[in-house]
Amino acid sequence: MNQRERKAWILETLASGKFESIQDAYYAVGGEYQSLEGMPFGVRTLPNHIIDDFDAGSISEEKSIELLADAVRKIPDEV
């Protein structure tokens, strides 16, 4: 799977809405997310910060998954 296909798969999986929590969502896509290349500075660890914010009650479940999808979109399609 190339970078573009991997990103598309992650975004489709996140959009499916079948997750009970951001932790479940990241469990499903985290391996593919970490294998993406050419991440801008700070994007690799962004899911950890999103999960921390959700756990602290700062953001909702929907917002946390939306932020994770936004992080994926920040990564280039080709490296």
Backbone as a printed PyTorch tensor [residue, N CA C, xyz], in Angstrom:
tensor([[[  0.8470,  -1.1620,   0.0000],
         [  0.0000,   0.0000,   0.0000],
         [  0.9050,   1.2410,   0.0000]],

        [[  0.6270,   2.1790,  -0.8860],
         [  1.4360,   3.3880,  -0.9090],
         [  0.8580,   4.4420,   0.0500]],

        [[  1.5340,   5.5410,   0.1500],
         [  1.1740,   6.5980,   1.1030],
         [ -0.2640,   7.0880,   0.8860]],

        [[ -0.6080,   7.3750,  -0.3430],
         [ -1.9520,   7.8860,  -0.6590],
         [ -3.0290,   6.8650,  -0.2990]],

        [[ -2.7990,   5.6120,  -0.6490],
         [ -3.7610,   4.5520,  -0.3320],
         [ -3.8870,   4.3690,   1.1780]],

        [[ -2.7770,   4.4340,   1.8760],
         [ -2.7850,   4.2830,   3.3290],
         [ -3.5920,   5.4140,   3.9780]],

        [[ -3.3470,   6.6450,   3.5270],
         [ -4.1070,   7.7830,   4.0610],
         [ -5.6020,   7.6300,   3.7770]],

        [[ -5.9450,   7.2170,   2.5620],
         [ -7.3550,   7.0260,   2.1940],
         [ -8.0000,   5.9590,   3.0770]],

        [[ -7.2790,   4.8660,   3.3170],
         [ -7.8190,   3.8000,   4.1680],
         [ -8.0640,   4.3110,   5.5860]],

        [[ -7.1110,   5.0560,   6.1230],
         [ -7.2600,   5.5880,   7.4790],
         [ -8.4680,   6.5140,   7.5490]],

        [[ -8.5910,   7.4270,   6.5920],
         [ -9.7050,   8.3830,   6.6040],
         [-11.0500,   7.6770,   6.4340]],

        [[-11.1110,   6.6700,   5.5680],
         [-12.3470,   5.9040,   5.3940],
         [-12.7120,   5.1620,   6.6790]],

        [[-11.7130,   4.5780,   7.3150],
         [-11.9560,   3.8420,   8.5500],
         [-12.4610,   4.7770,   9.6410]],

        [[-11.8500,   5.9450,   9.7750],
         [-12.2930,   6.9110,  10.7770],
         [-13.6940,   7.4260,  10.4740]],

        [[-14.0080,   7.6040,   9.2040],
         [-15.3220,   8.1200,   8.8040],
         [-16.4380,   7.0960,   8.9840]],

        [[-16.0830,   5.8350,   9.1370],
         [-17.1010,   4.7900,   9.2740],
         [-17.9550,   4.9770,  10.5180]],

        [[-17.4140,   5.6510,  11.5320],
         [-18.1880,   5.9440,  12.7310],
         [-18.4940,   4.7480,  13.6040]],

        [[-17.7550,   3.6930,  13.4710],
         [-18.0440,   2.4770,  14.2330],
         [-17.2620,   2.3690,  15.5430]],

        [[-16.7390,   3.4800,  16.0130],
         [-15.8830,   3.4410,  17.1970],
         [-16.6080,   3.9870,  18.4180]],

        [[-16.3560,   3.3590,  19.5500],
         [-16.9530,   3.8080,  20.8030],
         [-16.1220,   4.8880,  21.4690]],

        [[-14.8400,   4.9710,  21.1040],
         [-13.9670,   5.9730,  21.7150],
         [-12.8020,   6.2700,  20.7880]],

        [[-12.1060,   7.3500,  21.0660],
         [-10.9170,   7.6960,  20.2890],
         [ -9.8490,   6.6210,  20.4710]],

        [[ -9.8290,   6.0050,  21.6330],
         [ -8.8680,   4.9250,  21.8570],
         [ -9.1410,   3.7600,  20.9070]],

        [[-10.4220,   3.4230,  20.7120],
         [-10.7810,   2.3610,  19.7660],
         [-10.3890,   2.7360,  18.3420]],

        [[-10.6260,   3.9790,  17.9840],
         [-10.3030,   4.4530,  16.6420],
         [ -8.7950,   4.3790,  16.4080]],

        [[ -8.0220,   4.8510,  17.3770],
         [ -6.5710,   4.8370,  17.2030],
         [ -6.0260,   3.4100,  17.2210]],

        [[ -6.6570,   2.5390,  17.9970],
         [ -6.2500,   1.1340,  18.0040],
         [ -6.4170,   0.5440,  16.6030]],

        [[ -7.4850,   0.9340,  15.9130],
         [ -7.7650,   0.3960,  14.5810],
         [ -6.8170,   0.9500,  13.5190]],

        [[ -6.4550,   2.2230,  13.6230],
         [ -5.6690,   2.8580,  12.5500],
         [ -4.2550,   3.2420,  12.9610]],

        [[ -3.9040,   3.0940,  14.2070],
         [ -2.6220,   3.5810,  14.7180],
         [ -1.4020,   3.0020,  14.0380]],

        [[ -1.4300,   1.7170,  13.7300],
         [ -0.2840,   1.1010,  13.0630],
         [ -0.0500,   1.6890,  11.6870]],

        [[ -1.1240,   1.8740,  10.9380],
         [ -1.0140,   2.4770,   9.6120],
         [ -0.6190,   3.9480,   9.7330]],

        [[ -1.1680,   4.6320,  10.7330],
         [ -0.8270,   6.0420,  10.9430],
         [  0.6710,   6.1890,  11.2050]],

        [[  1.2100,   5.3730,  12.0750],
         [  2.6260,   5.4690,  12.4160],
         [  3.5320,   5.0820,  11.2490]],

        [[  3.0120,   4.3340,  10.2800],
         [  3.8360,   3.9430,   9.1450],
         [  3.8220,   4.9820,   8.0200]],

        [[  3.0100,   6.0330,   8.1500],
         [  3.0320,   7.1030,   7.1560],
         [  4.3720,   7.8270,   7.2110]],

        [[  4.8380,   8.2730,   6.0720],
         [  6.1460,   8.9200,   5.9830],
         [  5.9780,  10.4150,   5.7330]],

        [[  7.0190,  11.1650,   6.0240],
         [  7.0480,  12.5880,   5.7260],
         [  6.1200,  13.4220,   6.5820]],

        [[  5.9090,  12.9920,   7.8220],
         [  5.0140,  13.7460,   8.6960],
         [  5.6320,  15.0830,   9.0920]],

        [[  4.8280,  16.1480,   9.0260],
         [  5.3220,  17.4340,   9.5290],
         [  5.6460,  17.3290,  11.0190]],

        [[  6.5100,  18.2120,  11.4930],
         [  6.9200,  18.1960,  12.8920],
         [  5.7060,  18.2350,  13.8160]],

        [[  5.6730,  17.3310,  14.7830],
         [  4.6180,  17.2930,  15.7870],
         [  3.4060,  16.4620,  15.4300]],

        [[  3.2830,  16.0480,  14.1840],
         [  2.0940,  15.3050,  13.7710],
         [  2.1580,  13.8460,  14.2190]],

        [[  3.3450,  13.2770,  14.3150],
         [  3.4570,  11.8740,  14.7310],
         [  2.8960,  11.6540,  16.1350]],

        [[  3.1080,  12.6130,  17.0340],
         [  2.6400,  12.4580,  18.4130],
         [  1.2890,  13.1190,  18.6630]],

        [[  0.7160,  13.7380,  17.6580],
         [ -0.5590,  14.4240,  17.8190],
         [ -1.6750,  13.5110,  18.3490]],

        [[ -1.7840,  12.2540,  17.8980],
         [ -2.8320,  11.3920,  18.4590],
         [ -2.7400,  11.2620,  19.9880]],

        [[ -1.5350,  11.2360,  20.5340],
         [ -1.3920,  11.1440,  21.9890],
         [ -2.0000,  12.3690,  22.6700]],

        [[ -1.7840,  13.5350,  22.0980],
         [ -2.3310,  14.7650,  22.6720],
         [ -3.8520,  14.8060,  22.5410]],

        [[ -4.3630,  14.3200,  21.4250],
         [ -5.8130,  14.2670,  21.2230],
         [ -6.4450,  13.3380,  22.2570]],

        [[ -5.8490,  12.1780,  22.4530],
         [ -6.3700,  11.2230,  23.4410],
         [ -6.3090,  11.8250,  24.8440]],

        [[ -5.2220,  12.5080,  25.1750],
         [ -5.1060,  13.1580,  26.4820],
         [ -6.1970,  14.2130,  26.6750]],

        [[ -6.4530,  15.0150,  25.6370],
         [ -7.4990,  16.0380,  25.7260],
         [ -8.8740,  15.4060,  25.8950]],

        [[ -9.1250,  14.3040,  25.1960],
         [-10.3970,  13.6070,  25.3430],
         [-10.5380,  13.0490,  26.7550]],

        [[ -9.4800,  12.4110,  27.2440],
         [ -9.5170,  11.8450,  28.5940],
         [ -9.7400,  12.9140,  29.6590]],

        [[ -9.2190,  14.1130,  29.4080],
         [ -9.3770,  15.2180,  30.3600],
         [-10.7460,  15.8780,  30.2380]],

        [[-11.5280,  15.4930,  29.2360],
         [-12.8510,  16.0690,  29.0520],
         [-12.8470,  17.3950,  28.3170]],

        [[-11.7210,  17.7290,  27.6980],
         [-11.6060,  19.0080,  26.9820],
         [-12.2860,  18.9870,  25.6230]],

        [[-12.3780,  17.8060,  25.0110],
         [-13.0190,  17.6780,  23.7080],
         [-13.9480,  16.4700,  23.7010]],

        [[-14.9230,  16.4980,  22.8030],
         [-15.8880,  15.4030,  22.6990],
         [-15.3150,  14.2480,  21.8850]],

        [[-16.0250,  13.1420,  21.9010],
         [-15.6110,  11.9730,  21.1210],
         [-15.5830,  12.2980,  19.6290]],

        [[-16.6400,  12.9500,  19.1420],
         [-16.7070,  13.2940,  17.7280],
         [-15.5590,  14.2230,  17.3320]],

        [[-15.3070,  15.2200,  18.1740],
         [-14.2370,  16.1750,  17.8900],
         [-12.8750,  15.4860,  17.8940]],

        [[-12.6730,  14.5360,  18.8010],
         [-11.3780,  13.8570,  18.8780],
         [-11.1060,  13.0490,  17.6120]],

        [[-12.1040,  12.3800,  17.0870],
         [-11.9140,  11.6080,  15.8540],
         [-11.7330,  12.5560,  14.6760]],

        [[-12.4480,  13.6720,  14.6850],
         [-12.2730,  14.6890,  13.6450],
         [-10.8450,  15.2510,  13.6620]],

        [[-10.3080,  15.4890,  14.8410],
         [ -8.9370,  15.9950,  14.9570],
         [ -7.9140,  14.9660,  14.4720]],

        [[ -8.1770,  13.6990,  14.7370],
         [ -7.2870,  12.6500,  14.2430],
         [ -7.3110,  12.6080,  12.7150]],

        [[ -8.5020,  12.7260,  12.1260],
         [ -8.6100,  12.7600,  10.6650],
         [ -7.8880,  13.9880,  10.1090]],

        [[ -8.0030,  15.1220,  10.7810],
         [ -7.2930,  16.3290,  10.3440],
         [ -5.7760,  16.1210,  10.3780]],

        [[ -5.2970,  15.4180,  11.3840],
         [ -3.8640,  15.1250,  11.4770],
         [ -3.4260,  14.2920,  10.2740]],

        [[ -4.2340,  13.3330,   9.8670],
         [ -3.9070,  12.4950,   8.7100],
         [ -3.8550,  13.3580,   7.4490]],

        [[ -4.7950,  14.2850,   7.3280],
         [ -4.8310,  15.1430,   6.1380],
         [ -3.6150,  16.0520,   6.0280]],

        [[ -2.9420,  16.3420,   7.1280],
         [ -1.7590,  17.2070,   7.1290],
         [ -0.5280,  16.5020,   6.5500]],

        [[ -0.5990,  15.2060,   6.4360],
         [  0.5510,  14.4200,   5.9710],
         [  0.5270,  14.3670,   4.4440]],

        [[  1.6670,  14.5840,   3.7980],
         [  1.6870,  14.5850,   2.3240],
         [  1.2810,  13.2400,   1.7250]],

        [[  0.6390,  13.3090,   0.5500],
         [  0.2200,  12.0860,  -0.1490],
         [  1.4040,  11.3200,  -0.7230]],

        [[  2.4440,  12.0420,  -1.0560],
         [  3.6180,  11.4020,  -1.6360],
         [  4.8660,  11.9150,  -0.9370]],

        [[  5.8400,  11.0310,  -0.8100],
         [  7.1130,  11.4270,  -0.1850],
         [  8.2540,  11.1800,  -1.1330]]])
